[in-house]
Amino acid sequence: MSKLTCISPIDGSVYAERAVQSAAEITAIVGKARDAQKVWAKVDVAERVKIVEAAIAALEGMNDEIVLELAHLMGRPVRYGGEIGGVKERAYHMTSIAEASLAPTVIEDSDAFSRYIAKEPVGVVLVIAPWNYPFLTAVNSIVPALVAGNAVVLKHSTQTLIAGERFAQAFEQAGLPAGLFSSIFVSHDITSALLEARTFDFINFTGSVGGGKQIERAAAGTFVGVGLELGGKDPGYVRADANLDAAVDTLIDGAMFNSGQCCCGIERIYVHESLFDEFVAKAKAIVEGYTLGNPLDEATTLGPMAHKRFADEVRAQISEALAAGATSVIDRTRFSRDNGEDAYLAPEILVNVDHSMRVMKDESFGPVVGIMKVSSDAEAIELMNDSEFGLTASIWTQDAKAAAEIGRQIETGTIFMNRCDYLDPALCWTGCKDTGRGISLSAFGYDSVTRAKSYHLKKN
């Protein structure tokens, strides 16, 4: 029997295994989901909200165990307490706006006509979730899908197999009717076959650009909606009038937190020439103060990357950049746990970089950031747009008008001023270019998991 295996980055041991389910087994699960969904769609939104919120509370009750599991599964240090704070913020915002967001748009309600546009659930939603934030990324899609009256099937990353089961336990504890939520374990080939067979009514995928292309190919011609949040190479720009200390603290944290494995993490920084040297010096001091080590140790501030192959890709980008003339800022001897042979990778800051180097162009998704000197807004805008990706951009300035004008010229999904690496659940989460398409969170997040249906009722 084929199995999915999670290798823990802590020590390279097998941490979890699950048997791969067949296409027939998944088809049966979806059949039950369809039957349950027809009943669920008739339940009042307020009752759906009540059950979903109870599930989030149940998930919070498991948090102590989940924090330890995350350390074993993907290497996040236990000191950070897991993801439950962000999960609650996003879930409860989406439930708080549910009734208003799902209410019909009334065009006319007179003695002669009733005309309105309803939002009806699409049916069965497949959520394919990534390992880097296994609860935060999944909740973006799961909560609005269920609240809108859909059934959900979750396929989680092999690296974080247990996360899907935790969601299933939480919904069972909350009293969600059987069949409405399932966590499945399938191979890429079986997933593609299921998509080609139009097994699901909407697909939300968070992952790599290559994975997104495979999803689109598999779903081609089925006319099923596909939401894709793919890669990123998010820039930060520090203008001459920026609060330097705040900019350094926040941007470097945005680059290094979670070992750089953040969808909207900072991967390249452009600093006005008047602040460049001081910015780099302060950044060096912050990074060299990190403790790279076992994520189960409370003293550890930077754990291993989720898998050795991810660390090897970052090592390759760093090596190529250094060979091409980049300069390392960090004294890597401070990080003895990095032996170059496993998932433990020392953080790195590179200067004398340019856009001929992969470390400034390709997604790194690790604890490395390149810093370039710029002389004007125009130069910074050109460099920020010189990317195949467009998820977020972070601008550091005291001038909100200038930030908005710069933001207008940047090809991206979200513009931040004086912050980064954050999802505001009241704003839509979206991207452009190779970062993908579709929207989650905010009132617009309900549009992906519903379909518009027009009612034109003549009364006499």
C-alpha positions as CSV (number, residue, x, y, z in Angstrom):
1,M,0.0,0.0,0.0
2,S,1.3,3.4,-1.0
3,K,1.9,5.9,1.8
4,L,2.4,9.6,2.3
5,T,5.4,10.2,4.6
6,C,6.3,13.3,6.7
7,I,10.1,13.5,7.4
8,S,10.7,15.7,10.5
9,P,13.2,18.5,9.8
10,I,14.4,18.2,13.4
11,D,16.3,15.0,12.9
12,G,15.3,13.5,9.6
13,S,13.2,10.8,11.2
14,V,9.7,9.7,10.0
15,Y,7.2,11.6,12.0
16,A,3.9,10.7,10.4
17,E,2.6,8.3,7.7
18,R,-0.8,7.9,6.2
19,A,-2.1,5.4,3.6
20,V,-2.9,6.9,0.2
21,Q,-6.6,6.8,-0.6
22,S,-7.8,5.7,-4.0
23,A,-9.9,7.7,-6.4
24,A,-12.9,5.5,-5.7
25,E,-12.6,6.2,-2.0
26,I,-12.4,9.9,-2.6
27,T,-15.4,9.8,-5.0
28,A,-17.4,8.1,-2.2
29,I,-16.4,10.8,0.3
30,V,-17.4,13.5,-2.2
31,G,-20.7,11.7,-2.8
32,K,-21.5,11.9,1.0
33,A,-20.4,15.5,1.0
34,R,-22.8,16.4,-1.8
35,D,-25.7,14.8,0.1
36,A,-24.8,16.6,3.3
37,Q,-24.3,19.9,1.5
38,K,-27.8,20.0,0.1
39,V,-29.1,20.0,3.7
40,W,-26.4,22.3,5.0
41,A,-27.3,24.9,2.4
42,K,-30.8,25.3,3.9
43,V,-29.4,26.0,7.4
44,D,-29.5,29.6,8.5
45,V,-26.2,31.5,8.1
46,A,-26.3,32.3,11.9
47,E,-26.4,28.6,12.7
48,R,-23.6,27.8,10.3
49,V,-21.5,30.5,11.9
50,K,-22.2,29.2,15.4
51,I,-20.9,25.7,14.5
52,V,-17.8,27.1,12.6
53,E,-16.9,29.3,15.6
54,A,-17.3,26.3,17.9
55,A,-14.8,24.5,15.7
56,I,-12.3,27.3,16.0
57,A,-12.7,27.2,19.8
58,A,-12.1,23.5,19.7
59,L,-9.0,24.0,17.6
60,E,-7.8,26.5,20.2
61,G,-8.3,23.9,22.9
62,M,-5.8,21.6,21.1
63,N,-3.2,24.4,20.7
64,D,-0.6,23.1,23.2
65,E,-0.4,19.8,21.3
66,I,-0.5,21.5,17.9
67,V,2.5,23.7,18.8
68,L,4.6,20.6,19.5
69,E,3.3,19.0,16.3
70,L,4.3,22.0,14.2
71,A,7.8,21.9,15.5
72,H,8.1,18.2,14.5
73,L,6.3,18.6,11.2
74,M,7.9,21.7,9.8
75,G,10.3,23.1,12.3
76,R,8.7,26.2,13.8
77,P,10.1,27.0,17.3
78,V,7.6,26.3,20.1
79,R,8.4,29.7,21.6
80,Y,6.1,31.3,19.1
81,G,2.9,29.5,20.3
82,G,1.6,28.3,16.9
83,E,-0.9,29.9,14.7
84,I,-4.1,30.1,16.7
85,G,-4.0,33.8,17.2
86,G,-4.1,34.5,13.5
87,V,-6.6,31.7,12.9
88,K,-9.0,33.2,15.3
89,E,-8.5,36.7,13.9
90,R,-9.3,35.6,10.3
91,A,-12.0,33.1,11.1
92,Y,-14.0,35.4,13.5
93,H,-13.7,38.3,11.0
94,M,-15.2,36.2,8.3
95,T,-18.0,34.9,10.5
96,S,-18.7,38.4,11.7
97,I,-19.3,39.7,8.2
98,A,-21.0,36.5,6.9
99,E,-24.7,37.6,7.0
100,A,-24.0,40.9,5.3
101,S,-21.7,39.4,2.8
102,L,-24.0,36.6,1.8
103,A,-27.2,38.7,1.8
104,P,-28.9,39.1,-1.6
105,T,-28.5,42.3,-3.5
106,V,-32.0,43.7,-3.9
107,I,-32.8,45.5,-7.1
108,E,-36.5,46.0,-6.7
109,D,-39.1,44.9,-4.1
110,S,-42.4,46.5,-5.2
111,D,-46.0,45.4,-5.7
112,A,-45.1,44.6,-9.3
113,F,-41.7,42.9,-9.1
114,S,-39.2,41.2,-6.8
115,R,-35.8,41.3,-8.4
116,Y,-32.6,40.3,-6.6
117,I,-29.3,38.6,-6.9
118,A,-28.7,35.8,-4.5
119,K,-25.3,34.2,-3.5
120,E,-25.7,30.5,-3.5
121,P,-23.0,27.9,-2.4
122,V,-21.1,26.3,-5.3
123,G,-21.3,22.8,-3.7
124,V,-18.2,20.9,-2.7
125,V,-15.0,22.9,-2.3
126,L,-11.5,21.3,-2.5
127,V,-8.9,23.1,-0.4
128,I,-5.3,22.1,-1.2
129,A,-3.2,23.7,1.7
130,P,0.5,24.2,2.1
131,W,2.9,23.3,4.9
132,N,4.4,26.7,5.8
133,Y,1.4,27.9,7.7
134,P,-0.8,24.8,7.7
135,F,-3.6,26.3,9.8
136,L,-3.6,30.0,8.8
137,T,-3.6,29.3,5.1
138,A,-6.3,26.6,5.3
139,V,-8.6,28.6,7.4
140,N,-8.7,31.4,4.8
141,S,-10.7,29.0,2.5
142,I,-12.3,26.5,4.9
143,V,-14.3,29.1,7.0
144,P,-15.9,31.1,4.2
145,A,-16.7,27.9,2.3
146,L,-18.5,26.3,5.1
147,V,-20.2,29.4,6.3
148,A,-21.5,30.0,2.8
149,G,-23.2,26.6,2.8
150,N,-20.6,24.4,1.0
151,A,-19.0,21.1,2.0
152,V,-15.2,21.1,2.2
153,V,-12.7,18.5,1.3
154,L,-9.2,19.3,2.6
155,K,-6.0,17.9,1.0
156,H,-3.1,19.0,3.2
157,S,0.6,18.9,2.4
158,T,2.4,15.7,3.0
159,Q,4.8,17.7,5.3
160,T,1.8,18.6,7.5
161,L,-0.5,15.6,7.3
162,I,-1.7,15.9,10.9
163,A,-3.0,19.5,10.4
164,G,-5.9,18.2,8.3
165,E,-6.8,15.7,10.9
166,R,-6.8,18.4,13.6
167,F,-9.3,20.4,11.5
168,A,-11.5,17.3,11.2
169,Q,-11.4,16.7,15.0
170,A,-12.3,20.3,15.7
171,F,-15.4,20.2,13.3
172,E,-16.5,16.9,14.8
173,Q,-16.3,18.3,18.3
174,A,-18.3,21.4,17.2
175,G,-21.1,19.2,15.9
176,L,-20.7,19.9,12.2
177,P,-23.0,17.4,10.4
178,A,-21.2,14.3,9.1
179,G,-19.9,14.5,5.6
180,L,-19.5,18.3,5.4
181,F,-15.8,18.3,6.2
182,S,-13.2,15.6,5.2
183,S,-9.4,15.5,5.4
184,I,-8.1,13.3,2.6
185,F,-4.7,11.7,1.7
186,V,-4.1,11.4,-2.0
187,S,-1.2,11.5,-4.4
188,H,-0.7,14.2,-7.0
189,D,-1.7,11.8,-9.8
190,I,-5.0,10.9,-8.1
191,T,-5.7,14.6,-7.4
192,S,-5.2,15.5,-11.1
193,A,-7.5,12.6,-12.1
194,L,-10.2,13.8,-9.7
195,L,-10.0,17.4,-11.1
196,E,-10.2,16.2,-14.6
197,A,-13.3,14.3,-13.7
198,R,-14.9,17.5,-12.3
199,T,-15.3,15.9,-8.9
200,F,-15.3,19.3,-7.1
201,D,-17.1,22.6,-7.7
202,F,-14.3,24.9,-6.7
203,I,-10.6,24.4,-6.1
204,N,-8.5,26.6,-3.9
205,F,-4.8,25.9,-4.1
206,T,-2.0,27.5,-2.2
207,G,1.5,26.4,-3.2
208,S,4.2,26.6,-5.8
209,V,3.9,28.1,-9.3
210,G,4.6,24.6,-10.7
211,G,1.8,23.2,-8.6
212,G,-0.6,25.9,-9.8
213,K,0.2,25.1,-13.4
214,Q,-0.6,21.4,-12.7
215,I,-3.9,22.3,-11.1
216,E,-4.9,24.5,-14.0
217,R,-4.0,21.9,-16.6
218,A,-6.0,19.2,-14.7
219,A,-9.0,21.5,-14.4
220,A,-8.8,22.8,-18.0
221,G,-12.1,22.4,-19.8
222,T,-14.1,21.5,-16.7
223,F,-15.2,25.1,-16.2
224,V,-14.7,24.7,-12.5
225,G,-13.4,27.8,-10.7
226,V,-9.8,27.7,-9.5
227,G,-8.2,30.0,-6.9
228,L,-4.4,30.1,-6.9
229,E,-2.1,31.7,-4.4
230,L,1.4,30.8,-5.7
231,G,4.9,32.1,-5.3
232,G,6.2,35.5,-4.1
233,K,9.3,37.6,-4.1
234,D,8.0,40.4,-2.0
235,P,10.0,43.7,-1.8
236,G,10.5,46.3,0.9
237,Y,11.4,49.8,0.0
238,V,12.9,52.2,2.6
239,R,12.6,55.9,1.6
240,A,14.9,58.6,2.9
241,D,12.3,59.8,5.4
242,A,11.6,56.4,6.9
243,N,11.7,55.6,10.6
244,L,14.9,53.6,10.3
245,D,14.8,51.5,13.5
246,A,11.1,50.5,12.8
247,A,12.0,49.7,9.2
248,V,14.9,47.4,10.1
249,D,13.2,45.6,12.9
250,T,10.1,44.9,10.9
251,L,11.6,44.1,7.5
252,I,14.2,41.8,8.9
253,D,11.6,40.0,11.0
254,G,9.5,39.8,7.8
255,A,12.4,38.2,6.0
256,M,13.5,35.7,8.7
257,F,10.5,34.7,10.7
258,N,9.5,31.0,10.2
259,S,12.9,30.5,8.7
260,G,11.8,32.8,5.8
261,Q,9.1,30.3,4.8
262,C,6.2,32.9,4.5
263,C,4.0,33.5,1.5
264,C,4.3,37.2,2.0
265,G,7.8,37.3,3.6
266,I,10.2,39.9,2.6
267,E,12.7,38.5,0.1
268,R,14.4,41.7,-1.3
269,I,15.0,45.1,0.2
270,Y,15.7,48.4,-1.5
271,V,17.1,51.2,0.8
272,H,17.7,54.8,-0.1
273,E,21.4,55.5,-0.4
274,S,21.3,58.0,2.6
275,L,20.2,55.2,4.9
276,F,21.8,52.2,3.3
277,D,24.9,51.7,5.5
278,E,23.1,52.2,8.8
279,F,20.2,49.9,7.7
280,V,22.6,47.1,6.8
281,A,24.6,47.5,10.1
282,K,21.4,47.3,12.2
283,A,20.1,44.4,10.2
284,K,23.3,42.5,10.7
285,A,23.1,43.0,14.5
286,I,19.5,41.7,14.6
287,V,20.2,38.6,12.6
288,E,23.4,37.7,14.4
289,G,21.4,37.7,17.6
290,Y,19.3,34.8,16.4
291,T,19.6,31.3,17.9
292,L,19.4,28.6,15.3
293,G,18.6,25.3,16.8
294,N,16.1,22.6,17.8
295,P,12.6,24.1,17.6
296,L,11.6,22.2,20.7
297,D,14.0,24.3,22.7
298,E,12.4,27.5,24.1
299,A,15.7,29.4,23.5
300,T,15.6,28.7,19.8
301,T,14.4,31.7,17.7
302,L,15.1,30.2,14.3
303,G,14.3,26.5,13.6
304,P,15.2,24.3,10.6
305,M,13.6,24.7,7.3
306,A,10.8,22.2,6.7
307,H,12.9,19.9,4.5
308,K,16.5,19.5,3.5
309,R,15.7,20.0,-0.2
310,F,14.2,23.5,0.6
311,A,17.4,24.4,2.5
312,D,19.5,23.1,-0.4
313,E,17.7,25.4,-2.8
314,V,18.5,28.4,-0.6
315,R,22.1,27.3,-0.2
316,A,22.4,27.1,-4.0
317,Q,21.0,30.6,-4.5
318,I,23.4,32.0,-1.9
319,S,26.4,30.2,-3.4
320,E,25.6,31.4,-6.9
321,A,25.2,35.0,-5.7
322,L,28.5,35.0,-3.8
323,A,30.2,33.6,-6.9
324,A,28.7,36.4,-9.0
325,G,30.0,39.1,-6.7
326,A,27.6,39.4,-3.8
327,T,28.9,40.0,-0.3
328,S,27.8,38.2,2.8
329,V,27.1,40.4,5.8
330,I,26.6,37.7,8.4
331,D,29.3,35.9,10.4
332,R,28.0,32.4,9.7
333,T,30.3,30.8,12.3
334,R,27.9,32.1,14.9
335,F,25.4,29.4,13.7
336,S,27.2,26.2,14.4
337,R,24.0,24.1,13.9
338,D,24.3,24.7,10.2
339,N,26.5,21.9,8.9
340,G,25.3,22.2,5.3
341,E,24.0,18.6,5.4
342,D,20.4,18.9,6.8
343,A,17.5,21.3,7.1
344,Y,19.2,23.7,9.6
345,L,20.3,26.8,7.6
346,A,22.0,29.9,9.0
347,P,20.2,33.2,8.2
348,E,21.9,35.3,5.5
349,I,22.0,38.9,4.4
350,L,23.6,39.7,1.1
351,V,24.7,43.1,-0.3
352,N,26.3,44.0,-3.7
353,V,23.5,42.0,-5.2
354,D,21.6,42.7,-8.5
355,H,18.8,41.3,-10.5
356,S,21.0,39.1,-12.5
357,M,21.2,36.8,-9.5
358,R,18.5,34.2,-8.7
359,V,18.5,35.3,-5.1
360,M,16.9,38.5,-6.2
361,K,14.6,37.0,-8.8
362,D,13.5,33.5,-7.9
363,E,11.5,32.7,-4.9
364,S,13.9,31.7,-2.1
365,F,11.4,30.9,0.7
366,G,14.2,30.7,3.2
367,P,16.2,32.8,5.7
368,V,18.0,35.0,3.2
369,V,17.5,38.5,1.9
370,G,19.3,40.7,-0.5
371,I,19.6,44.4,0.1
372,M,20.2,47.0,-2.7
373,K,21.0,50.7,-2.6
374,V,18.6,53.0,-4.6
375,S,18.7,56.7,-5.2
376,S,15.0,57.5,-6.0
377,D,11.4,56.4,-5.9
378,A,11.6,55.8,-9.6
379,E,14.5,53.4,-9.3
380,A,12.9,51.6,-6.5
381,I,9.6,51.2,-8.4
382,E,11.4,49.8,-11.4
383,L,13.2,47.2,-9.3
384,M,10.2,46.2,-7.3
385,N,8.3,45.6,-10.6
386,D,11.2,43.6,-12.1
387,S,9.7,40.4,-10.9
388,E,7.5,37.6,-12.1
389,F,5.6,37.7,-8.8
390,G,3.1,40.1,-7.3
391,L,1.8,39.4,-3.8
392,T,2.7,42.3,-1.4
393,A,5.1,45.3,-1.3
394,S,6.1,47.2,1.8
395,I,6.9,50.9,1.7
396,W,8.6,52.7,4.6
397,T,8.0,56.4,4.7
398,Q,6.4,59.2,6.8
399,D,4.4,60.4,3.7
400,A,1.2,58.4,3.2
401,K,0.4,60.3,0.0
402,A,3.8,59.3,-1.4
403,A,3.2,55.7,-0.3
404,A,-0.1,55.6,-2.1
405,E,1.3,57.0,-5.3
406,I,4.2,54.6,-5.2
407,G,1.8,51.8,-4.5
408,R,-0.3,52.7,-7.5
409,Q,2.7,52.0,-9.7
410,I,3.6,48.7,-8.2
411,E,2.3,45.5,-9.7
412,T,1.2,43.6,-6.6
413,G,-1.9,42.4,-4.7
414,T,-1.3,44.4,-1.4
415,I,0.5,47.6,-0.6
416,F,1.8,48.0,3.0
417,M,3.0,51.2,4.5
418,N,5.2,50.8,7.6
419,R,4.4,47.2,8.1
420,C,4.8,43.8,6.2
421,D,4.2,40.1,6.3
422,Y,0.6,40.4,7.6
423,L,-2.9,39.5,6.3
424,D,-5.6,41.9,7.3
425,P,-8.8,39.7,7.1
426,A,-10.9,42.8,6.3
427,L,-8.9,43.3,3.1
428,C,-8.9,40.9,0.2
429,W,-5.9,38.6,-0.1
430,T,-4.9,38.4,-3.8
431,G,-2.0,38.6,-6.2
432,C,-1.0,39.1,-9.8
433,K,1.4,37.7,-12.4
434,D,2.9,34.4,-11.3
435,T,1.6,34.8,-7.8
436,G,-1.7,33.6,-9.2
437,R,-5.4,34.6,-9.3
438,G,-8.4,34.7,-7.1
439,I,-9.3,36.2,-3.8
440,S,-9.7,35.1,-0.2
441,L,-10.6,36.9,3.0
442,S,-12.7,40.1,3.2
443,A,-16.3,40.3,2.0
444,F,-14.9,39.5,-1.5
445,G,-13.7,36.2,-0.2
446,Y,-17.2,34.9,-0.2
447,D,-17.5,35.5,-3.9
448,S,-15.2,32.6,-4.8
449,V,-17.3,30.0,-2.9
450,T,-20.7,31.2,-4.0
451,R,-22.3,31.8,-7.4
452,A,-24.6,34.6,-8.3
453,K,-28.1,33.6,-9.1
454,S,-30.6,36.2,-10.4
455,Y,-34.3,36.2,-9.4
456,H,-36.8,38.1,-11.6
457,L,-40.2,37.6,-10.1
458,K,-43.2,39.3,-11.7
459,K,-46.1,39.5,-9.1
460,N,-49.0,40.2,-11.4
